Amino acid sequence: MSRSFGEPGWSVLAPVVFLLLWSGGFTVAKIGVEYAPPMTLLALRYACALAVLAPLALWLKPPLPRRPVEWLHIAVVGFLIQGIYFGFNYLAFSLGVPAGTVALITSLQPILVALLAAPIVDERVSASRWTGLVLGLAGAACVILAQSTVALASIVGMVASVGALLGMTAATLYEKCFGVGHHPVTANAIQYAVGVAATLPLAFAFEDMTVAWTAEFAGALAYLVIGNSLISITLLLAMIRRGEASRVSSLLFLVPPTAAVIAWAVIGEALAPLAWLGLAVAAAGVAVVVRPQILARWTGR
């Protein structure tokens, strides 16, 4: 059996690539808001993503959505992810919430998806999936609890993190209900145009829009544009359309521990033994949820 893009081979590799890029984004975004206000950084990120997509669109000439409602569905998902999820995330970072804490709060998304998926997208969440979800949450919590030196974040920042959680939950369920396969260049261009429209007015209204153009900021911006905006989002939406919402979302349980490992490797943040235990528990939880799906796709059962 050939394993081209969209086939089982891709579906197994995609979660790994997504996990690494998405997890690294928390640390990189935290660095980015040190050099630019949050909405300014997001507007700049989305504008750069559009600048990358423009020549691709001229060259590839991808098909456009055929009906107005398809444009609307893509725009709604774009607003929920680019405007609500990332907007609240970056606001939380700028208010001093540690990247790991934001990752933990947003990792609660699979619980909300599992609770809402059954009535909304007609999915049954089995006992084994609930077990995996609980294990994943416990493991992610262990990783954050092990970081005893993390300062107490501001209440407003914590509320912003919860807003990000709700935004991604809504985007996942909306994409599962109404998402239709579109060319990634087309879908991304529409969503990042929505992202600019959502964040740029806020930057004008509430920020001084001053950017410190350093090599470190340029590197962070490049990662956020290519790794998060272009690759990660494309993989996430493709996985949501191919798999059940609660099962795909369970991958996000690995984000907090993976983000902690990346921080350790990049900036030398040491992990306590409890954090390593959390890594193992979270990985076990995700395995419980996704293993049957992976086996079914590879064996054809």
Short mmCIF file of the C-alpha atoms (twelve columns), coordinates in Angstrom:
data_MODEL
# 
_entry.id   MODEL 
# 
loop_
_atom_site.group_PDB 
_atom_site.id 
_atom_site.type_symbol 
_atom_site.label_atom_id 
_atom_site.label_alt_id 
_atom_site.label_comp_id 
_atom_site.label_asym_id 
_atom_site.label_seq_id 
_atom_site.Cartn_x 
_atom_site.Cartn_y 
_atom_site.Cartn_z 
_atom_site.pdbx_PDB_model_num 
ATOM 1   C CA . MET A 1   0.000   0.000  0.000  1 
ATOM 2   C CA . SER A 2   1.417   3.378  -0.963 1 
ATOM 3   C CA . ARG A 3   1.690   5.910  1.823  1 
ATOM 4   C CA . SER A 4   1.480   9.319  0.191  1 
ATOM 5   C CA . PHE A 5   0.312   12.516 1.885  1 
ATOM 6   C CA . GLY A 6   -3.116  11.908 3.375  1 
ATOM 7   C CA . GLU A 7   -2.558  8.146  3.623  1 
ATOM 8   C CA . PRO A 8   -1.842  6.114  6.818  1 
ATOM 9   C CA . GLY A 9   1.925   6.725  6.719  1 
ATOM 10  C CA . TRP A 10  1.385   10.480 6.841  1 
ATOM 11  C CA . SER A 11  -1.260  10.172 9.556  1 
ATOM 12  C CA . VAL A 12  1.239   8.435  11.862 1 
ATOM 13  C CA . LEU A 13  4.082   10.892 11.231 1 
ATOM 14  C CA . ALA A 14  1.962   14.062 11.409 1 
ATOM 15  C CA . PRO A 15  1.265   13.936 15.187 1 
ATOM 16  C CA . VAL A 16  4.995   13.774 15.957 1 
ATOM 17  C CA . VAL A 17  5.845   16.744 13.752 1 
ATOM 18  C CA . PHE A 18  2.890   18.699 15.068 1 
ATOM 19  C CA . LEU A 19  3.756   17.934 18.693 1 
ATOM 20  C CA . LEU A 20  7.364   19.108 18.391 1 
ATOM 21  C CA . LEU A 21  6.566   22.306 16.506 1 
ATOM 22  C CA . TRP A 22  3.544   23.206 18.627 1 
ATOM 23  C CA . SER A 23  5.332   22.536 21.919 1 
ATOM 24  C CA . GLY A 24  8.323   24.619 20.923 1 
ATOM 25  C CA . GLY A 25  5.996   27.483 20.087 1 
ATOM 26  C CA . PHE A 26  5.227   28.164 23.757 1 
ATOM 27  C CA . THR A 27  8.853   28.897 24.585 1 
ATOM 28  C CA . VAL A 28  9.443   30.833 21.363 1 
ATOM 29  C CA . ALA A 29  6.323   32.972 21.856 1 
ATOM 30  C CA . LYS A 30  7.403   33.722 25.416 1 
ATOM 31  C CA . ILE A 31  10.681  34.999 23.988 1 
ATOM 32  C CA . GLY A 32  8.879   36.970 21.300 1 
ATOM 33  C CA . VAL A 33  6.697   39.018 23.673 1 
ATOM 34  C CA . GLU A 34  9.863   40.280 25.360 1 
ATOM 35  C CA . TYR A 35  10.597  42.267 22.170 1 
ATOM 36  C CA . ALA A 36  7.097   43.212 20.961 1 
ATOM 37  C CA . PRO A 37  3.622   43.665 22.519 1 
ATOM 38  C CA . PRO A 38  1.412   40.575 22.129 1 
ATOM 39  C CA . MET A 39  -1.110  41.826 19.546 1 
ATOM 40  C CA . THR A 40  1.639   43.567 17.593 1 
ATOM 41  C CA . LEU A 41  3.630   40.340 17.519 1 
ATOM 42  C CA . LEU A 42  0.610   38.348 16.357 1 
ATOM 43  C CA . ALA A 43  -0.333  40.852 13.644 1 
ATOM 44  C CA . LEU A 44  3.265   40.829 12.419 1 
ATOM 45  C CA . ARG A 45  3.342   37.040 12.510 1 
ATOM 46  C CA . TYR A 46  0.162   36.731 10.453 1 
ATOM 47  C CA . ALA A 47  1.258   39.399 7.973  1 
ATOM 48  C CA . CYS A 48  4.550   37.561 7.435  1 
ATOM 49  C CA . ALA A 49  2.682   34.294 6.948  1 
ATOM 50  C CA . LEU A 50  0.529   35.951 4.284  1 
ATOM 51  C CA . ALA A 51  3.661   37.317 2.608  1 
ATOM 52  C CA . VAL A 52  5.041   33.766 2.396  1 
ATOM 53  C CA . LEU A 53  1.755   32.363 1.097  1 
ATOM 54  C CA . ALA A 54  1.228   35.057 -1.576 1 
ATOM 55  C CA . PRO A 55  3.881   33.845 -4.067 1 
ATOM 56  C CA . LEU A 56  2.834   30.250 -3.417 1 
ATOM 57  C CA . ALA A 57  -0.749  31.139 -4.262 1 
ATOM 58  C CA . LEU A 58  0.333   32.885 -7.481 1 
ATOM 59  C CA . TRP A 59  2.436   29.894 -8.485 1 
ATOM 60  C CA . LEU A 60  0.128   27.047 -7.464 1 
ATOM 61  C CA . LYS A 61  -3.183  28.801 -8.184 1 
ATOM 62  C CA . PRO A 62  -5.008  26.662 -5.610 1 
ATOM 63  C CA . PRO A 63  -8.791  26.298 -5.903 1 
ATOM 64  C CA . LEU A 64  -10.902 28.685 -3.868 1 
ATOM 65  C CA . PRO A 65  -13.946 27.723 -1.800 1 
ATOM 66  C CA . ARG A 66  -16.925 27.392 -4.113 1 
ATOM 67  C CA . ARG A 67  -19.695 28.566 -1.795 1 
ATOM 68  C CA . PRO A 68  -19.900 31.563 0.558  1 
ATOM 69  C CA . VAL A 69  -20.614 29.245 3.489  1 
ATOM 70  C CA . GLU A 70  -17.262 27.515 2.924  1 
ATOM 71  C CA . TRP A 71  -15.494 30.876 3.177  1 
ATOM 72  C CA . LEU A 72  -17.405 31.485 6.386  1 
ATOM 73  C CA . HIS A 73  -16.419 28.152 7.945  1 
ATOM 74  C CA . ILE A 74  -12.730 28.712 7.208  1 
ATOM 75  C CA . ALA A 75  -12.929 32.256 8.572  1 
ATOM 76  C CA . VAL A 76  -14.640 31.156 11.797 1 
ATOM 77  C CA . VAL A 77  -11.982 28.525 12.500 1 
ATOM 78  C CA . GLY A 78  -9.316  31.105 11.701 1 
ATOM 79  C CA . PHE A 79  -10.817 33.595 14.137 1 
ATOM 80  C CA . LEU A 80  -11.107 31.002 16.913 1 
ATOM 81  C CA . ILE A 81  -7.511  29.815 16.524 1 
ATOM 82  C CA . GLN A 82  -5.626  32.896 15.333 1 
ATOM 83  C CA . GLY A 83  -7.668  35.499 17.171 1 
ATOM 84  C CA . ILE A 84  -8.964  33.829 20.328 1 
ATOM 85  C CA . TYR A 85  -6.501  31.000 21.043 1 
ATOM 86  C CA . PHE A 86  -3.240  32.698 20.103 1 
ATOM 87  C CA . GLY A 87  -4.476  36.128 21.144 1 
ATOM 88  C CA . PHE A 88  -5.226  35.038 24.698 1 
ATOM 89  C CA . ASN A 89  -2.077  32.911 24.824 1 
ATOM 90  C CA . TYR A 90  0.181   35.817 23.911 1 
ATOM 91  C CA . LEU A 91  -1.675  38.107 26.299 1 
ATOM 92  C CA . ALA A 92  -1.060  35.589 29.090 1 
ATOM 93  C CA . PHE A 93  2.649   35.449 28.199 1 
ATOM 94  C CA . SER A 94  2.903   39.251 28.281 1 
ATOM 95  C CA . LEU A 95  1.213   39.305 31.710 1 
ATOM 96  C CA . GLY A 96  3.850   37.009 33.162 1 
ATOM 97  C CA . VAL A 97  2.171   33.605 33.026 1 
ATOM 98  C CA . PRO A 98  4.917   30.974 32.537 1 
ATOM 99  C CA . ALA A 99  4.859   29.127 29.220 1 
ATOM 100 C CA . GLY A 100 4.474   25.792 31.020 1 
ATOM 101 C CA . THR A 101 1.440   27.019 32.934 1 
ATOM 102 C CA . VAL A 102 -0.247  28.200 29.738 1 
ATOM 103 C CA . ALA A 103 0.560   24.845 28.140 1 
ATOM 104 C CA . LEU A 104 -1.004  23.016 31.078 1 
ATOM 105 C CA . ILE A 105 -4.210  25.055 31.041 1 
ATOM 106 C CA . THR A 106 -4.674  24.677 27.294 1 
ATOM 107 C CA . SER A 107 -3.970  20.931 27.603 1 
ATOM 108 C CA . LEU A 108 -7.335  20.658 29.359 1 
ATOM 109 C CA . GLN A 109 -8.901  21.046 25.915 1 
ATOM 110 C CA . PRO A 110 -9.272  17.281 25.298 1 
ATOM 111 C CA . ILE A 111 -11.424 16.993 28.423 1 
ATOM 112 C CA . LEU A 112 -13.792 19.660 27.111 1 
ATOM 113 C CA . VAL A 113 -13.774 18.124 23.626 1 
ATOM 114 C CA . ALA A 114 -14.511 14.678 25.047 1 
ATOM 115 C CA . LEU A 115 -17.408 16.064 27.066 1 
ATOM 116 C CA . LEU A 116 -18.865 18.003 24.153 1 
ATOM 117 C CA . ALA A 117 -17.996 15.747 21.219 1 
ATOM 118 C CA . ALA A 118 -20.751 13.209 21.833 1 
ATOM 119 C CA . PRO A 119 -23.745 15.578 21.557 1 
ATOM 120 C CA . ILE A 120 -22.133 17.923 19.001 1 
ATOM 121 C CA . VAL A 121 -20.348 15.639 16.510 1 
ATOM 122 C CA . ASP A 122 -21.995 12.354 17.422 1 
ATOM 123 C CA . GLU A 123 -18.925 10.626 18.869 1 
ATOM 124 C CA . ARG A 124 -18.950 8.070  21.663 1 
ATOM 125 C CA . VAL A 125 -16.142 8.480  24.192 1 
ATOM 126 C CA . SER A 126 -15.253 5.043  25.558 1 
ATOM 127 C CA . ALA A 127 -14.065 4.174  29.057 1 
ATOM 128 C CA . SER A 128 -10.544 3.551  27.749 1 
ATOM 129 C CA . ARG A 129 -10.427 7.037  26.262 1 
ATOM 130 C CA . TRP A 130 -11.561 8.580  29.533 1 
ATOM 131 C CA . THR A 131 -8.789  6.615  31.254 1 
ATOM 132 C CA . GLY A 132 -6.252  7.931  28.777 1 
ATOM 133 C CA . LEU A 133 -7.488  11.477 29.128 1 
ATOM 134 C CA . VAL A 134 -7.266  11.341 32.926 1 
ATOM 135 C CA . LEU A 135 -3.758  9.857  32.769 1 
ATOM 136 C CA . GLY A 136 -2.677  12.530 30.330 1 
ATOM 137 C CA . LEU A 137 -4.008  15.310 32.512 1 
ATOM 138 C CA . ALA A 138 -2.357  13.861 35.605 1 
ATOM 139 C CA . GLY A 139 0.964   13.573 33.822 1 
ATOM 140 C CA . ALA A 140 0.806   17.113 32.485 1 
ATOM 141 C CA . ALA A 141 -0.051  18.382 35.961 1 
ATOM 142 C CA . CYS A 142 2.951   16.571 37.437 1 
ATOM 143 C CA . VAL A 143 5.274   18.324 35.002 1 
ATOM 144 C CA . ILE A 144 3.983   21.751 35.992 1 
ATOM 145 C CA . LEU A 145 3.857   20.988 39.728 1 
ATOM 146 C CA . ALA A 146 7.477   19.895 39.565 1 
ATOM 147 C CA . GLN A 147 8.454   23.427 38.553 1 
ATOM 148 C CA . SER A 148 8.451   24.714 42.117 1 
ATOM 149 C CA . THR A 149 10.279  27.911 41.194 1 
ATOM 150 C CA . VAL A 150 7.494   29.147 38.925 1 
ATOM 151 C CA . ALA A 151 6.044   32.384 40.300 1 
ATOM 152 C CA . LEU A 152 2.337   32.854 40.851 1 
ATOM 153 C CA . ALA A 153 0.856   34.293 37.662 1 
ATOM 154 C CA . SER A 154 -1.521  37.219 37.587 1 
ATOM 155 C CA . ILE A 155 -5.237  36.521 37.831 1 
ATOM 156 C CA . VAL A 156 -5.867  38.326 34.526 1 
ATOM 157 C CA . GLY A 157 -3.181  36.223 32.864 1 
ATOM 158 C CA . MET A 158 -4.732  33.016 34.145 1 
ATOM 159 C CA . VAL A 159 -8.136  34.116 32.864 1 
ATOM 160 C CA . ALA A 160 -6.526  34.798 29.486 1 
ATOM 161 C CA . SER A 161 -5.131  31.258 29.472 1 
ATOM 162 C CA . VAL A 162 -8.625  29.886 30.091 1 
ATOM 163 C CA . GLY A 163 -9.865  32.030 27.194 1 
ATOM 164 C CA . ALA A 164 -7.245  30.394 24.978 1 
ATOM 165 C CA . LEU A 165 -8.444  26.977 26.143 1 
ATOM 166 C CA . LEU A 166 -12.033 27.801 25.202 1 
ATOM 167 C CA . GLY A 167 -10.970 29.181 21.822 1 
ATOM 168 C CA . MET A 168 -9.106  26.040 20.785 1 
ATOM 169 C CA . THR A 169 -11.901 23.794 22.079 1 
ATOM 170 C CA . ALA A 170 -14.457 25.671 19.994 1 
ATOM 171 C CA . ALA A 171 -12.173 25.593 16.933 1 
ATOM 172 C CA . THR A 172 -11.680 21.822 17.217 1 
ATOM 173 C CA . LEU A 173 -15.390 21.091 17.430 1 
ATOM 174 C CA . TYR A 174 -16.306 23.605 14.726 1 
ATOM 175 C CA . GLU A 175 -13.717 22.166 12.339 1 
ATOM 176 C CA . LYS A 176 -14.976 18.672 13.012 1 
ATOM 177 C CA . CYS A 177 -18.579 19.711 12.337 1 
ATOM 178 C CA . PHE A 178 -18.122 22.019 9.359  1 
ATOM 179 C CA . GLY A 179 -14.542 21.643 8.123  1 
ATOM 180 C CA . VAL A 180 -14.093 20.555 4.517  1 
ATOM 181 C CA . GLY A 181 -10.800 19.676 2.894  1 
ATOM 182 C CA . HIS A 182 -9.383  22.738 1.144  1 
ATOM 183 C CA . HIS A 183 -5.966  23.396 -0.320 1 
ATOM 184 C CA . PRO A 184 -3.706  24.352 2.614  1 
ATOM 185 C CA . VAL A 185 -2.511  27.527 0.882  1 
ATOM 186 C CA . THR A 186 -6.106  28.685 0.409  1 
ATOM 187 C CA . ALA A 187 -7.234  27.809 3.944  1 
ATOM 188 C CA . ASN A 188 -4.159  29.328 5.593  1 
ATOM 189 C CA . ALA A 189 -4.361  32.541 3.579  1 
ATOM 190 C CA . ILE A 190 -7.984  33.086 4.572  1 
ATOM 191 C CA . GLN A 191 -7.311  32.324 8.227  1 
ATOM 192 C CA . TYR A 192 -4.262  34.562 8.516  1 
ATOM 193 C CA . ALA A 193 -6.110  37.397 6.810  1 
ATOM 194 C CA . VAL A 194 -8.747  36.954 9.519  1 
ATOM 195 C CA . GLY A 195 -5.955  36.880 12.099 1 
ATOM 196 C CA . VAL A 196 -4.583  40.232 10.900 1 
ATOM 197 C CA . ALA A 197 -8.076  41.716 10.891 1 
ATOM 198 C CA . ALA A 198 -8.617  40.521 14.473 1 
ATOM 199 C CA . THR A 199 -5.293  41.558 16.021 1 
ATOM 200 C CA . LEU A 200 -4.142  44.667 14.159 1 
ATOM 201 C CA . PRO A 201 -6.974  46.938 15.412 1 
ATOM 202 C CA . LEU A 202 -6.262  45.797 18.981 1 
ATOM 203 C CA . ALA A 203 -2.567  46.562 18.524 1 
ATOM 204 C CA . PHE A 204 -3.403  50.069 17.219 1 
ATOM 205 C CA . ALA A 205 -5.865  50.716 20.029 1 
ATOM 206 C CA . PHE A 206 -4.038  49.353 23.081 1 
ATOM 207 C CA . GLU A 207 -0.309  49.012 22.264 1 
ATOM 208 C CA . ASP A 208 2.509   51.293 21.205 1 
ATOM 209 C CA . MET A 209 3.476   48.734 18.500 1 
ATOM 210 C CA . THR A 210 7.178   49.158 19.252 1 
ATOM 211 C CA . VAL A 211 9.330   46.210 18.113 1 
ATOM 212 C CA . ALA A 212 12.935  45.622 19.195 1 
ATOM 213 C CA . TRP A 213 14.444  44.129 16.044 1 
ATOM 214 C CA . THR A 214 17.159  41.839 17.389 1 
ATOM 215 C CA . ALA A 215 18.546  38.608 15.975 1 
ATOM 216 C CA . GLU A 216 16.769  36.683 18.720 1 
ATOM 217 C CA . PHE A 217 13.424  38.288 17.875 1 
ATOM 218 C CA . ALA A 218 13.924  37.652 14.145 1 
ATOM 219 C CA . GLY A 219 14.609  33.981 14.865 1 
ATOM 220 C CA . ALA A 220 11.551  33.733 17.099 1 
ATOM 221 C CA . LEU A 221 9.356   35.393 14.485 1 
ATOM 222 C CA . ALA A 222 10.623  33.036 11.778 1 
ATOM 223 C CA . TYR A 223 9.792   30.020 13.943 1 
ATOM 224 C CA . LEU A 224 6.328   31.332 14.770 1 
ATOM 225 C CA . VAL A 225 5.577   32.058 11.107 1 
ATOM 226 C CA . ILE A 226 6.907   28.844 9.563  1 
ATOM 227 C CA . GLY A 227 6.696   26.330 12.394 1 
ATOM 228 C CA . ASN A 228 3.469   27.436 14.075 1 
ATOM 229 C CA . SER A 229 1.521   29.400 11.470 1 
ATOM 230 C CA . LEU A 230 2.231   27.405 8.317  1 
ATOM 231 C CA . ILE A 231 3.110   23.841 9.308  1 
ATOM 232 C CA . SER A 232 1.506   23.192 12.702 1 
ATOM 233 C CA . ILE A 233 -1.924  24.645 11.945 1 
ATOM 234 C CA . THR A 234 -2.110  22.801 8.607  1 
ATOM 235 C CA . LEU A 235 -1.313  19.506 10.328 1 
ATOM 236 C CA . LEU A 236 -3.720  20.150 13.197 1 
ATOM 237 C CA . LEU A 237 -6.710  20.872 10.974 1 
ATOM 238 C CA . ALA A 238 -5.887  17.958 8.684  1 
ATOM 239 C CA . MET A 239 -5.706  15.571 11.655 1 
ATOM 240 C CA . ILE A 240 -9.001  16.867 13.040 1 
ATOM 241 C CA . ARG A 241 -10.724 16.195 9.727  1 
ATOM 242 C CA . ARG A 242 -9.243  12.678 9.453  1 
ATOM 243 C CA . GLY A 243 -9.748  11.521 13.037 1 
ATOM 244 C CA . GLU A 244 -12.309 11.768 15.813 1 
ATOM 245 C CA . ALA A 245 -12.186 15.079 17.646 1 
ATOM 246 C CA . SER A 246 -11.589 13.704 21.141 1 
ATOM 247 C CA . ARG A 247 -8.837  11.344 19.974 1 
ATOM 248 C CA . VAL A 248 -6.946  13.959 17.955 1 
ATOM 249 C CA . SER A 249 -7.210  16.455 20.815 1 
ATOM 250 C CA . SER A 250 -5.682  13.955 23.216 1 
ATOM 251 C CA . LEU A 251 -2.324  14.582 21.509 1 
ATOM 252 C CA . LEU A 252 -2.302  17.977 23.195 1 
ATOM 253 C CA . PHE A 253 -1.748  16.262 26.546 1 
ATOM 254 C CA . LEU A 254 1.849   15.708 25.469 1 
ATOM 255 C CA . VAL A 255 2.402   19.402 24.808 1 
ATOM 256 C CA . PRO A 256 3.223   20.478 28.420 1 
ATOM 257 C CA . PRO A 257 5.825   17.753 29.049 1 
ATOM 258 C CA . THR A 258 7.266   18.126 25.559 1 
ATOM 259 C CA . ALA A 259 7.471   21.880 26.026 1 
ATOM 260 C CA . ALA A 260 9.353   21.264 29.281 1 
ATOM 261 C CA . VAL A 261 11.852  18.996 27.511 1 
ATOM 262 C CA . ILE A 262 12.404  21.574 24.776 1 
ATOM 263 C CA . ALA A 263 12.992  24.277 27.394 1 
ATOM 264 C CA . TRP A 264 15.517  22.013 29.102 1 
ATOM 265 C CA . ALA A 265 17.340  21.296 25.842 1 
ATOM 266 C CA . VAL A 266 17.332  24.867 24.538 1 
ATOM 267 C CA . ILE A 267 17.792  27.031 27.630 1 
ATOM 268 C CA . GLY A 268 19.003  24.487 30.193 1 
ATOM 269 C CA . GLU A 269 15.943  24.328 32.467 1 
ATOM 270 C CA . ALA A 270 16.392  21.200 34.583 1 
ATOM 271 C CA . LEU A 271 13.509  18.791 35.167 1 
ATOM 272 C CA . ALA A 272 12.815  17.364 38.617 1 
ATOM 273 C CA . PRO A 273 12.171  13.605 39.024 1 
ATOM 274 C CA . LEU A 274 8.444   14.327 39.408 1 
ATOM 275 C CA . ALA A 275 8.464   15.992 36.006 1 
ATOM 276 C CA . TRP A 276 10.035  12.947 34.361 1 
ATOM 277 C CA . LEU A 277 7.355   10.810 36.002 1 
ATOM 278 C CA . GLY A 278 4.755   13.167 34.585 1 
ATOM 279 C CA . LEU A 279 6.223   12.744 31.114 1 
ATOM 280 C CA . ALA A 280 5.778   8.995  31.347 1 
ATOM 281 C CA . VAL A 281 2.239   9.209  32.725 1 
ATOM 282 C CA . ALA A 282 1.136   11.697 30.051 1 
ATOM 283 C CA . ALA A 283 2.666   9.593  27.286 1 
ATOM 284 C CA . ALA A 284 0.858   6.521  28.626 1 
ATOM 285 C CA . GLY A 285 -2.428  8.405  28.650 1 
ATOM 286 C CA . VAL A 286 -2.079  9.499  25.045 1 
ATOM 287 C CA . ALA A 287 -1.063  5.969  24.029 1 
ATOM 288 C CA . VAL A 288 -4.238  4.567  25.578 1 
ATOM 289 C CA . VAL A 289 -6.324  6.958  23.496 1 
ATOM 290 C CA . VAL A 290 -4.545  6.895  20.131 1 
ATOM 291 C CA . ARG A 291 -3.120  3.344  19.951 1 
ATOM 292 C CA . PRO A 292 -6.334  1.650  18.739 1 
ATOM 293 C CA . GLN A 293 -6.710  4.218  15.956 1 
ATOM 294 C CA . ILE A 294 -3.116  3.816  14.779 1 
ATOM 295 C CA . LEU A 295 -3.362  0.021  14.789 1 
ATOM 296 C CA . ALA A 296 -6.631  0.123  12.887 1 
ATOM 297 C CA . ARG A 297 -5.183  2.308  10.155 1 
ATOM 298 C CA . TRP A 298 -2.077  0.193  9.691  1 
ATOM 299 C CA . THR A 299 -3.856  -3.178 9.808  1 
ATOM 300 C CA . GLY A 300 -6.996  -2.103 7.975  1 
ATOM 301 C CA . ARG A 301 -9.236  -3.344 10.792 1 
# 
